[in-house]
C-alpha cells in the first residue's frame, strides 16, 4: 500500500554539633533526590529513582482508556475499548484526546475500509441532518513511531511523504501490518490498542461490510463501508469517549522489597530500608461498567551514596563520603574507615573523620 493511501493527516557543644553533622550527612545520602523517570516497556512502567519512596498518580497518564461506541454495541453488548499508550506516544495521545474532549469526534464516521488491512476514521462526521461534515484539523502532531502496527492497534493516518502530518484521522490495523507500515513514511505512529475481544469482533465486522466508491463526493471515499437495507444505505458512525472512572487494586508485589498501598488513586511504594533493589508491582484498574487493565510497575531504586557497593547505605558509606568531603585519607578500601581497628566501622570512626575535617585529629 502506498504512503498516499493513508491520509493525514569537641567540647560538649562541639560534640553535639559533630553528631548532628554526621546524621545530617547520613540523612542527605539517604534521600538524595534525582528526577524520577518513567518509561514503558509493553505493559511495564519502569521507575528509576534514588528515592526509597515513590508516589505515583495512577489517574494521571498511567491508565488511559477510550471507548468507540457504534451501531454494533447492541449486538455485542459493549463498545470497542482502546487503551492509549501515553508513556510511549505522549504527543499523539494528547493530540487525539484534544479531539475527543472537545467532542470533535461525536458521530465521527468510518469512511474507509480495506479488507484485512485497515478501517479508517476521524476526518468526517455525520451531522444532525444526516449529512457528512468535515472534522476541523488541529496543528499536525510530531511523528512518534516505534510501536508495531500489529492487529488491533490504532495508529495515526497522515499525508504521503510527510511523516509529521498527522492531525485528526486514525485507523485500526485489522491485520498485522507491521511489515508494511512500521517503516513507510517514517513509520505510522501506533498510540493504542483494542483490549477487548468483542472490540476486535466489531472491528472485523466493520471491515467485512460492503464498500462503495463515493469519490465523486470526496476523494477519500473510494472504499466507503456501508450497511444496506433494501434501497437504503447507512454509514457507520462512532462516538468516542474517554473513560476515567477507575477502581485500583494491587495484585502482586514483593513485600521484602517494599510496602505498597493505594489511597486516593496514589500508588505509594516505600522501601523497608535504604538499599538498592528492584521489584515488580502489578496493579489493575477496573473501569466502572468497563474492562480491567493491568500494568506492571518495575521499580529500580539506586543510591549513589553506596560507595562500597554492598547494596545498602550504612556507616562505612557515610565515613567514605566524609573522607571525600574532608579530603582526608584514601577511599580505595571500605576497610579504611575502621580507624580504631576493631573490624567494625562505626559511629566513633565517623565522628573522628568529622573531627579531622574540622582540624581536630584527637579521637574522642
C-alpha positions in Angstrom: 0.0 0.0 0.0 1.4 3.4 -0.9 2.0 6.2 1.5 -0.6 8.3 -0.2 -3.3 5.9 0.6 -3.3 6.6 4.3 -4.5 10.2 4.8 -3.2 13.0 7.2 -3.1 13.9 8.3 34.9 18.5 70.9 33.6 20.4 73.8 30.1 19.0 74.7 28.6 21.5 72.4 31.0 20.8 69.7 30.5 17.1 70.2 26.7 17.6 69.8 27.4 19.6 66.7 29.6 16.9 65.2 27.0 14.2 66.0 24.3 16.4 64.4 26.5 17.0 61.3 27.1 13.3 61.0 23.4 12.5 61.0 22.6 15.3 58.6 25.1 14.0 56.1 23.8 10.5 56.6 20.2 11.7 56.0 21.2 13.5 52.9 22.8 10.4 51.5 19.6 8.5 52.1 17.2 10.9 50.4 19.4 12.5 47.7 16.8 13.1 45.0 17.1 12.8 41.3 14.4 13.1 38.7 12.0 10.2 38.6 11.9 8.8 35.1 9.0 6.7 33.8 9.4 4.6 30.7 7.2 1.9 29.4 8.1 -1.5 28.0 5.0 -3.2 26.8 2.7 -3.1 29.9 5.6 -2.4 32.3 6.2 1.0 33.7 9.8 1.4 34.8 10.5 3.9 37.5 14.1 4.8 38.3 15.0 6.8 41.3 17.4 7.3 44.2 14.4 7.8 46.4 13.3 5.0 48.7 9.7 6.4 48.5 7.7 6.5 45.3 4.2 8.1 44.9 2.7 7.5 41.5 -0.6 9.1 40.5 -2.4 6.2 38.7 -5.1 8.5 37.4 -2.6 10.8 35.7 -1.5 9.4 32.4 -0.9 5.8 33.6 -4.2 4.1 32.8 -5.8 5.8 29.8 -8.8 4.3 28.1 -11.4 5.4 25.5 -14.5 3.7 24.1 -15.7 3.7 20.5 -19.5 3.3 20.6 -21.0 2.1 17.3 -24.2 0.6 15.9 -22.8 -2.8 16.8 -22.7 -2.2 20.5 -26.2 -3.6 20.8 -25.2 -6.9 19.2 -22.1 -7.3 21.2 -23.1 -5.8 24.5 -20.1 -3.5 24.7 -18.1 -1.0 22.6 -14.6 -1.1 21.3 -12.3 -0.4 24.2 -8.9 1.1 23.3 -6.1 1.6 25.8 -3.9 4.6 24.9 -0.1 4.4 25.0 0.6 7.7 26.7 4.1 6.8 28.0 5.4 5.8 24.6 3.5 8.4 22.4 2.5 11.3 24.7 2.2 13.9 21.9 0.0 11.7 19.8 -2.2 10.7 22.7 -2.6 14.4 23.8 -3.5 15.3 20.2 -6.1 12.5 20.0 -7.6 13.4 23.3 -7.9 17.0 22.3 -10.3 16.0 19.6 -12.1 13.6 22.0 -12.6 16.0 24.8 -13.7 18.8 22.5 -16.4 16.4 21.1 -14.9 16.8 17.7 -15.3 13.0 17.2 -19.0 13.0 18.2 -20.7 11.0 15.4 -17.4 10.5 13.5 -17.7 8.0 10.7 -15.6 5.2 9.4 -15.1 6.5 5.9 -12.6 3.9 4.6 -12.3 0.1 4.9 -9.8 -2.1 3.1 -10.3 -5.8 3.6 -8.0 -7.5 6.1 -6.0 -4.2 6.2 -7.5 -1.2 8.0 -10.6 0.7 8.9 -10.2 4.4 9.0 -12.0 7.4 10.6 -11.7 10.6 12.4 -11.8 13.0 9.5 -15.6 13.2 9.0 -18.8 13.3 11.0 -22.5 12.7 10.4 -24.3 15.9 11.4 -27.8 16.2 12.8 -29.3 16.5 9.3 -27.8 13.2 8.2 -25.2 14.9 6.1 -21.5 14.3 6.2 -19.3 17.1 7.5 -15.6 17.6 8.0 -13.7 17.5 11.3 -11.6 20.6 11.6 -7.9 20.0 11.7 -5.7 21.0 14.6 -1.9 21.6 14.2 -0.2 18.5 12.9 1.5 16.3 15.6 5.1 15.1 15.5 5.5 11.5 14.4 6.2 9.1 17.3 6.9 5.7 15.6 8.3 2.7 17.4 5.3 0.5 18.4 4.5 -2.0 15.7 1.3 -1.8 13.6 0.0 -5.2 14.6 -3.6 -6.4 14.6 -5.9 -4.5 16.8 -3.7 -1.4 17.2 -4.8 2.1 16.4 -2.5 4.5 14.5 -2.5 7.9 13.0 -3.1 8.5 9.3 -1.0 11.1 7.5 -0.1 12.6 4.2 2.2 10.6 1.9 5.8 11.8 2.1 5.3 13.8 5.2 5.9 11.8 8.5 4.8 14.8 10.7 1.5 15.5 9.1 -1.0 13.5 11.3 -3.9 15.6 12.6 -7.4 14.1 13.2 -7.5 10.8 11.1 -6.7 7.4 12.6 -7.1 3.8 11.6 -7.4 0.4 13.2 -5.0 -2.3 11.9 -7.3 -5.1 11.1 -4.4 -7.3 10.1 -0.8 -7.4 11.0 0.6 -4.5 9.0 4.0 -4.2 10.7 5.9 -5.3 7.6 4.3 -2.5 5.6 3.6 0.4 8.0 6.3 0.3 10.6 8.8 1.9 8.2 6.7 3.5 5.5 6.6 7.3 5.5 8.7 7.5 8.7 6.6 4.8 10.3 3.0 5.1 11.3 2.5 6.1 14.9 0.6 3.4 16.9 -0.8 5.1 20.0 -3.2 2.5 21.4 -4.7 -1.0 21.1 -8.1 -2.7 21.3 -8.2 -4.6 24.6 -11.5 -6.4 24.5 -12.3 -9.5 22.3 -15.7 -8.1 21.4 -14.0 -4.9 20.3 -11.9 -6.9 17.8 -15.0 -8.6 16.6 -16.7 -5.3 16.0 -13.6 -4.1 14.1 -13.7 -7.2 11.9 -17.5 -6.8 11.3 -17.0 -3.2 10.1 -14.1 -4.4 7.9 -16.4 -7.1 6.5 -19.1 -4.6 5.3 -19.6 -3.9 1.6 -17.9 -0.7 0.4 -19.0 2.0 -2.1 -17.0 4.3 -4.2 -18.2 7.8 -3.4 -15.1 9.6 -4.7 -17.4 11.9 -6.6 -18.4 13.3 -3.1 -14.9 13.3 -1.6 -11.6 11.9 -2.9 -11.2 10.0 0.4 -14.4 8.0 -0.1 -13.1 5.3 -2.5 -13.7 2.4 -0.1 -16.6 3.7 2.0 -18.1 1.0 4.3 -21.9 0.9 4.4 -24.9 -1.1 5.7 -27.5 -1.7 3.1 -31.2 -2.3 3.9 -33.1 -2.6 0.7 -32.7 0.7 -1.1 -31.3 2.4 2.0 -27.7 2.9 2.7 -26.3 3.7 6.2 -22.9 4.8 7.2 -21.1 3.6 10.3 -20.6 6.3 12.9 -18.9 6.2 16.3 -18.9 8.3 19.5 -15.5 8.3 21.2 -15.4 9.0 24.9 -12.6 8.9 27.5 -13.1 6.6 30.5 -11.5 7.9 33.6 -13.5 6.4 36.5 -11.3 3.5 37.7 -11.0 1.5 40.9 -7.5 0.3 41.6 -6.1 -2.8 43.2 -2.6 -4.2 43.9 -2.5 -7.8 42.6 1.1 -8.8 43.1 4.3 -7.4 44.6 7.4 -8.4 46.6 6.8 -7.4 50.3 10.5 -8.0 51.0 11.4 -5.0 48.8 8.6 -2.6 49.6 5.4 -1.7 51.4 2.8 -0.9 48.8 -0.6 0.7 49.2 -3.2 2.7 47.1 -5.1 5.6 48.5 -7.0 8.3 46.5 -5.6 6.8 43.3 -2.0 7.2 44.5 0.2 4.2 44.4 2.5 4.5 47.4 5.7 2.5 47.4 8.1 2.6 50.4 11.3 0.6 50.6 11.8 -1.0 54.1 15.4 0.1 54.2 18.0 2.2 52.4 19.2 -0.2 49.8 19.5 -0.8 46.1 17.0 -3.1 44.6 14.3 -3.8 42.1 10.8 -5.2 42.2 7.7 -5.7 40.1 4.4 -4.4 41.3 1.2 -5.4 39.4 -1.7 -3.0 39.6 -5.2 -3.5 38.0 -7.5 -0.7 37.1 -11.2 -1.6 36.6 -13.4 0.8 34.8 -17.0 1.3 36.0 -19.1 -0.9 33.8 -16.0 -1.5 31.7 -12.8 -3.6 31.3 -9.9 -4.2 33.5 -6.4 -3.0 32.7 -3.2 -4.3 34.3 0.2 -2.6 34.4 3.4 -4.0 35.9 5.5 -1.3 37.5 9.1 -2.2 37.6 10.8 -0.2 40.3 14.5 0.2 40.3 16.0 2.1 43.3 19.5 3.3 43.1 21.5 5.1 45.8 24.7 6.9 44.7 25.9 7.0 48.3 26.6 3.3 48.2 30.3 3.8 47.7 31.4 0.3 48.9 28.7 -1.3 46.7 27.2 -3.6 49.3 23.7 -2.8 48.2 22.9 -0.6 51.2 23.9 2.8 52.6 25.4 2.4 56.0 28.2 3.7 58.4 31.1 2.7 56.1 29.5 4.6 53.2 29.0 7.6 55.4 32.6 7.6 56.5 33.9 7.1 53.0 31.7 10.1 51.8 33.0 12.1 54.8 36.6 11.3 53.8 35.8 12.5 50.3 34.3 15.7 51.6 37.2 16.4 54.0 39.8 15.3 51.5 41.4 13.2 54.4 42.9 9.8 53.6 42.4 7.4 50.8 39.0 5.9 49.9 40.3 2.9 48.0 39.2 0.3 50.5 36.0 0.1 52.6 38.1 -1.2 55.5 39.9 2.1 55.8 37.1 3.8 57.9 37.9 1.3 60.6 40.1 3.8 62.4 40.0 2.1 65.7 41.0 -1.3 64.3 38.1 -3.3 65.7 36.9 -4.7 62.3 33.6 -2.8 62.7 33.4 0.7 61.3 31.1 2.5 63.5 29.9 5.9 64.9 33.2 6.6 66.6 35.0 6.3 63.3 32.6 8.6 61.6 33.0 11.2 64.4 36.7 11.0 64.2 36.5 11.7 60.4 34.3 14.7 61.2 36.9 15.9 63.8 39.7 15.7 61.2 37.5 17.6 58.8 37.3 20.3 61.5 41.0 20.4 62.1 41.0 18.3 65.3 42.8 15.0 64.9 42.5 13.8 68.5 39.9 11.0 68.9 37.2 11.4 71.5 
